[in-house]
Amino acid sequence: SAVISQKPSRDICQRGTSLTIQCQVDSQVTMMFWYRQQPGQSLTLIATANQGSEATYESGFVIDKFPISRPNLTFSTLTVSNMSPEDSSIYLCSFINQETQYFGPGTRLLVL
Amino acid sequence: KQEVTQIPAALSVPEGENLVLNCSFTDSAIYNLQWFRQDPGKGLTSLLLIQSSQREQTSGRLNASLDKSSGRSTLYIAASQPGDSATYLCAVRPRASSNYKLTFGKGTLLTVNP
């Protein structure tokens, strides 16, 4: 199966700042997904990113807060903007291959 | 709205024991169900995928069953080992073919003691 990597693996940020998370897959995939895992909670889908089109956001998530780029079929970025402590979470990118969903190692974000 | 519940929230067993993790979902209109494990500080590793038309899937010491009509899945781990210690998550994908959103449970934290 394809290898999926994320950068950074973790970060500590000050409130009001923004962080961009990168996701790289070693093969071309049509759709990429961004999930959030808040402490003690289950994973929640933020948005679906298709190459060449705007990302589709789930209820409760907006583009101004979580802008996403998908410049090609192997790469995507998620930006967490104007951060607050409530944004402290693990952010994971994901893709589907032959019905199975695969996840990156996650980016652990702590906002102070 | 789909809801996924996993019981128990935590489980501690001695090495060598067989165990069952439970997952229930409220909407039986699913496309498939997937079991993952998550190690501390790591991402998710896919363990087993069961399509809605299937009853079970096996991989090594793992066996997952699906009873779609009752909204239940179980993950059976045989002869548990300390290396099986992790959080186990189940997730369901809705039936609509264009909907790829997974709904996750909160997971079962498994500790296998040597």
Interface residues (C-beta under 8 A of the other chain):
Chain A: Q6 M31 F33 G40 Q41 S42 L43 T44 L45 T48 E58 L92 I96 E99 T100 Q101 Y102 F103 G104 P105 G106 R108
Chain B: V4 N32 Q34 F36 G41 K42 G43 L44 T45 S46 L49 Q51 L89 A91 R93 Y100 K101 L102 F104 G105 K106 G107
